[in-house]
Amino acid sequence: MPKLKTKSGAKKRFKVTGTGKIKRKKAYKSHILTKKGTKQKRRLGHATTVKKVDESNVKPMLPYLV
C-alpha cells in the first residue's frame, strides 16, 4: 500500500498532545472582532481538543496518527 500524504491544511491546524488527543483552535476569532465582546474574544483565544466523534475525520488527514 502506498504512503499517504499529509494534508497540508490539517498539518497547520491540528497538533497532537502528549496523551494522543488532537488540539485545535476555536473558530470566529479572525475578523469582525469589534462587535464581539471582550469575554467572547478571550474565550476564543484558548485552544481546545477535537471531540471524539470528529477524531475519525481528522486522523486520516494526519497519517502519522494512524
C-alpha positions in Angstrom: 0.0 0.0 0.0 1.4 3.4 -0.9 2.2 6.0 1.8 -0.5 8.6 2.4 0.3 12.2 2.0 -0.4 14.5 5.0 -3.0 17.1 4.2 -1.2 20.4 4.4 -4.2 22.3 5.7 -4.7 19.8 8.5 -1.0 19.8 9.4 -1.2 23.6 10.0 -4.5 23.4 12.0 -4.0 20.5 14.3 -1.4 19.4 16.8 -1.2 16.2 18.9 -0.9 16.3 22.6 1.3 14.0 24.7 -1.7 11.8 25.6 -2.6 11.5 21.9 -5.5 13.9 21.8 -5.8 16.3 18.9 -5.6 20.0 19.7 -7.3 22.7 17.7 -8.0 26.4 17.7 -11.5 27.8 18.1 -13.3 29.5 15.2 -14.7 33.1 14.9 -11.5 34.8 16.1 -10.1 36.1 12.8 -12.1 39.1 11.7 -15.1 41.4 12.6 -13.9 41.5 16.2 -15.3 44.9 17.0 -18.8 43.6 17.5 -17.7 40.6 19.7 -17.4 41.2 23.4 -14.1 41.1 25.3 -15.2 38.0 27.2 -16.1 36.1 24.0 -12.8 37.0 22.3 -10.8 35.9 25.4 -12.6 32.5 25.4 -12.0 32.0 21.7 -8.3 32.6 22.3 -7.8 29.3 24.2 -7.1 26.1 22.3 -9.4 23.1 22.8 -9.4 19.4 21.8 -11.2 17.8 18.9 -14.3 15.9 20.0 -14.2 12.1 19.9 -16.9 12.0 17.2 -14.8 14.2 14.9 -11.4 12.4 15.5 -12.3 9.8 12.9 -12.5 12.7 10.3 -9.2 14.3 11.4 -7.0 11.2 11.8 -6.9 10.2 8.1 -5.7 13.7 7.2 -2.7 13.2 9.5 -1.2 9.8 8.6 1.4 9.9 11.4 -1.5 9.4 13.8 -2.9 6.2 12.1 
